[in-house]
């Protein structure tokens, strides 16, 4: 015969508390719905840019340049800038390991292509 509920539903863990064992998630608690004024106030706060929500719509006359050359050059600039100010030997060591691994992979690929 098939059990009435799935095995995962049958597993219940007792959590020790100061007032004895408790089973989380197993209650007969019900909650009243929010009044409409509270729901409207929460919507206002959640959608207000004054509280950090993104502004809706597009700013007229403003465009976003997403060309690949711009993002690659910006990434290279920021990488070189970070390395120029890096005083941590671990960062430079990591960069050396990454570059050596990349060079090794390129050399191995070129060798396999010739074979």
PAZAPA-4460 file (N, C-alpha, C; in steps of 0.05 Angstrom, whole numbers, plus 32768, in hexadecimal, padded with zeros to 4 digits):
% residues 115
    n_x    n_y    n_z   ca_x   ca_y   ca_z    c_x    c_y    c_z   seq   type   mol
   8011   7FE8   8000   8000   8000   8000   8012   8019   8000     1      X     A
   8008   802E   7FF4   8017   8047   7FF1   8011   8059   800A     2      X     A
   8027   8064   8016   8022   8075   802D   8012   808E   8025     3      X     A
   8003   809A   8037   7FF3   80B1   8030   8003   80CA   8029     4      X     A
   801B   80CD   8033   802B   80E4   802C   8047   80DB   8024     5      X     A
   8055   80EC   8017   8070   80E6   800E   8083   80E4   8026     6      X     A
   8099   80D6   8022   80AC   80D2   8038   80B7   80EC   8043     7      X     A
   80BB   80FF   8031   80C6   8119   803A   80B2   8127   804C     8      X     A
   8098   8124   8047   8084   8130   8058   8082   8122   8073     9      X     A
   808A   8109   8075   8088   80FA   808E   809F   8101   80A1    10      X     A
   80B5   810B   8097   80CC   8112   80A8   80C7   812B   80B6    11      X     A
   80C8   812A   80D1   80C4   8142   80E1   80DA   8142   80F6    12      X     A
   80E8   8158   80F8   80FE   815A   810B   80F6   816A   8123    13      X     A
   80FB   815F   813B   80F5   816E   8154   810D   8180   815A    14      X     A
   8108   819A   815D   811D   81AD   8164   811A   81B3   8182    15      X     A
   8130   81AF   8191   812E   81B6   81AE   812D   81D4   81B2    16      X     A
   811B   81DC   81C4   8118   81F8   81CB   8117   81F9   81EA    17      X     A
   8117   8211   81F5   8116   8214   8212   80FC   820B   821E    18      X     A
   80E7   8209   820E   80CD   8200   8219   80C7   81E3   8210    19      X     A
   80DB   81D4   8207   80D7   81B9   81FE   80DA   81B7   81E0    20      X     A
   80D6   819F   81D6   80D9   819A   81B9   80C4   81AA   81A9    21      X     A
   80CD   81B3   8192   80BB   81C1   8180   80C0   81B6   8164    22      X     A
   80AA   81B6   8154   80AC   81AD   8139   80A8   81C5   8126    23      X     A
   80BD   81CF   811A   80BA   81E7   8109   80A9   81E2   80F1    24      X     A
   8099   81F5   80EA   8089   81F3   80D2   806F   81E4   80D5    25      X     A
   806B   81D8   80ED   8052   81C9   80F1   8042   81D8   8106    26      X     A
   8031   81EA   80FD   8020   81F9   810E   8004   81FD   8102    27      X     A
   7FF2   8205   8111   7FD7   820C   8107   7FD4   822A   8106    28      X     A
   7FEA   8239   8104   7FE9   8256   8104   7FDD   8260   80EA    29      X     A
   7FCC   8273   80ED   7FC1   8280   80D5   7FC6   829E   80D8    30      X     A
   7FC8   82AC   80C3   7FCD   82C9   80C3   7FB7   82D7   80B4    31      X     A
   7FB0   82EE   80BF   7F9C   82FE   80B2   7FA8   830D   809B    32      X     A
   7F99   8311   8085   7FA4   8320   806F   7FA9   833D   8077    33      X     A
   7FBC   834A   8068   7FC2   8366   806E   7FAC   8378   8065    34      X     A
   7FA8   838D   8074   7F95   83A1   806B   7F9F   83AE   8051    35      X     A
   7F8E   83B8   8040   7F96   83C3   8026   7FA8   83DB   802A    36      X     A
   7FA4   83EB   803F   7FB5   8402   8043   7FD2   83FA   8049    37      X     A
   7FD6   83E4   8058   7FF1   83DA   805E   7FFD   83D0   8044    38      X     A
   7FEE   83C1   8034   7FF9   83B6   801B   8001   83CD   8008    39      X     A
   7FF1   83E2   8007   7FF7   83F9   7FF6   8011   8407   8000    40      X     A
   8013   840A   801A   802B   8417   8026   8044   8407   8020    41      X     A
   8042   83EC   8022   8059   83DB   801C   8061   83DD   7FFF    42      X     A
   804D   83DE   7FED   8052   83E0   7FD0   8060   83FB   7FCB    43      X     A
   8057   8410   7FD8   8064   842B   7FD4   8081   842A   7FDC    44      X     A
   8087   841F   7FF3   80A2   841D   7FFD   80B3   840C   7FEA    45      X     A
   80A8   83F5   7FE2   80B8   83E2   7FD1   80BE   83ED   7FB6    46      X     A
   80AD   83FF   7FAC   80B0   840A   7F91   80BD   8425   7F90    47      X     A
   80C2   8431   7FA7   80CD   844C   7FA8   80EB   844D   7FA4    48      X     A
   80F4   845E   7F91   8110   8460   7F8D   811E   846E   7FA4    49      X     A
   810F   847C   7FB5   811B   8489   7FCD   8125   8473   7FE0    50      X     A
   811A   845B   7FDF   8122   8446   7FF0   8134   8431   7FE2    51      X     A
   813D   8438   7FCA   8150   8427   7FBC   8145   8416   7FA6    52      X     A
   812B   8418   7FA0   8120   8409   7F8A   8129   8416   7F70    53      X     A
   812D   8406   7F5B   8136   8412   7F41   8120   8424   7F36    54      X     A
   8129   8439   7F28   8116   844B   7F1C   810A   843D   7F04    55      X     A
   80F1   8442   7F00   80E3   8436   7EE9   80E7   8447   7ED0    56      X     A
   80E7   843A   7EB9   80E9   8448   7EA0   8107   844D   7E99    57      X     A
   810B   8459   7E81   8125   845F   7E77   8129   847D   7E77    58      X     A
   8141   8485   7E7E   8147   84A2   7E7E   8149   84AA   7E61    59      X     A
   813A   84BE   7E58   813B   84C6   7E3C   8157   84D2   7E35    60      X     A
   8160   84CB   7E1D   817A   84D5   7E13   8192   84C6   7E1D    61      X     A
   818E   84B2   7E2D   81A4   84A3   7E38   81A5   8488   7E2C    62      X     A
   81BD   8480   7E22   81C0   8466   7E16   81D5   8457   7E25    63      X     A
   81D4   843D   7E22   81E8   842B   7E2F   81F8   841E   7E1A    64      X     A
   8212   8422   7E1B   8224   8416   7E07   822D   83FB   7E11    65      X     A
   8225   83E6   7E03   822B   83CB   7E0B   823C   83BD   7DF6    66      X     A
   824C   83CC   7DE7   825C   83C0   7DD3   8272   83AF   7DE0    67      X     A
   8279   8398   7DD4   828D   8387   7DE1   82A9   8395   7DE4    68      X     A
   82B0   83A6   7DD2   82CB   83B2   7DD4   82CC   83C5   7DEC    69      X     A
   82B5   83D2   7DF2   82B5   83E4   7E09   82B7   83D4   7E23    70      X     A
   82A9   83BE   7E25   82AA   83AF   7E3E   82C5   83A1   7E41    71      X     A
   82D1   8398   7E2C   82EC   838B   7E2D   8301   83A0   7E35    72      X     A
   8300   83B7   7E29   8314   83CC   7E2F   8310   83D6   7E4C    73      X     A
   82F7   83D8   7E54   82F2   83E0   7E70   82FC   83CB   7E84    74      X     A
   82F9   83B2   7E7D   8302   839C   7E8E   8321   839C   7E8F    75      X     A
   832E   83A1   7E79   834B   83A2   7E78   8355   83BA   7E88    76      X     A
   8348   83D0   7E85   8350   83E8   7E95   834E   83E4   7EB2    77      X     A
   8338   83D8   7EBB   8334   83D3   7ED8   8348   83BE   7EE2    78      X     A
   834E   83AA   7ED2   8362   8396   7EDA   837D   83A2   7EDD    79      X     A
   8386   83B2   7ECA   83A0   83BE   7ECB   83A0   83D2   7EE2    80      X     A
   838B   83E0   7EE6   8389   83F3   7EFD   838C   83E5   7F17    81      X     A
   837F   83CE   7F1A   8380   83BF   7F33   839C   83B4   7F37    82      X     A
   83A9   83AB   7F22   83C4   83A1   7F24   83D8   83B7   7F2B    83      X     A
   83D3   83CF   7F20   83E5   83E5   7F25   83E5   83ED   7F42    84      X     A
   83CF   83E9   7F50   83CD   83F0   7F6C   83D1   83D9   7F7F    85      X     A
   83D4   83C1   7F74   83D6   83A9   7F84   83F1   83A8   7F92    86      X     A
   83F0   83A5   7FAD   8408   83A2   7FBC   8409   8386   7FC9    87      X     A
   83F4   8377   7FC4   83F2   835C   7FD0   8400   8348   7FBE    88      X     A
   8414   833B   7FC8   8423   8327   7FB8   8412   830F   7FB0    89      X     A
   83FE   8309   7FC1   83EC   82F2   7FBA   83DD   82F8   7FA1    90      X     A
   83D3   8311   7F9D   83C5   8318   7F85   83D6   8315   7F6C    91      X     A
   83EF   831F   7F6E   8401   831D   7F58   8408   8300   7F52    92      X     A
   840C   82F0   7F67   8411   82D4   7F64   83FA   82C6   7F56    93      X     A
   83E2   82CC   7F5E   83CA   82C0   7F51   83C9   82C8   7F34    94      X     A
   83CE   82E1   7F2E   83CE   82EA   7F12   83E3   82DB   7F02    95      X     A
   83FB   82D7   7F0D   840F   82C8   7EFF   8406   82AB   7EFA    96      X     A
   83FA   829E   7F0E   83F0   8283   7F0A   83DB   8281   7EF4    97      X     A
   83C8   8295   7EF4   83B3   8295   7EE0   83BF   8299   7EC4    98      X     A
   83D2   82AC   7EC2   83DE   82B1   7EA8   83EF   8299   7E9E    99      X     A
   83FD   828C   7EB1   840D   8274   7EAA   83FB   825D   7EA1   100      X     A
   83E5   8259   7EAF   83D2   8244   7EA7   83C6   824A   7E8C   101      X     A
   83BF   8263   7E87   83B4   826A   7E6D   83C8   8266   7E57   102      X     A
   83E1   826E   7E5B   83F6   826A   7E47   83FB   824D   7E42   103      X     A
   83FB   823D   7E57   83FE   8220   7E54   83E8   8213   7E44   104      X     A
   83CF   821C   7E49   83B8   8211   7E3B   83BA   8219   7E1D   105      X     A
   83C2   8232   7E17   83C5   823B   7DFC   83DB   822B   7DEE   106      X     A
   83F1   8227   7DFB   8407   8218   7DEF   83FF   81FB   7DEA   107      X     A
   83F1   81EF   7DFD   83E8   81D3   7DFA   83D4   81D1   7DE3   108      X     A
   83C2   81E5   7DE1   83AF   81E4   7DCA   83BD   81E7   7DAF   109      X     A
   83D2   81F8   7DAE   83E1   81FC   7D95   83F0   81E3   7D8E   110      X     A
   83FB   81D5   7DA3   840A   81BD   7D9E   83F7   81A7   7D93   111      X     A
   83E0   81A5   7D9F   83CD   8190   7D96   83C3   8196   7D7A   112      X     A
   83C0   81B0   7D73   83B6   81B8   7D59   83CB   81B0   7D43   113      X     A
   83E4   81B1   7D4A   83F9   81AA   7D37   83FC   818C   7D34   114      X     A
   83F4   817C   7D48   83F6   815F   7D46   83E2   8152   7D35   115      X     A
***
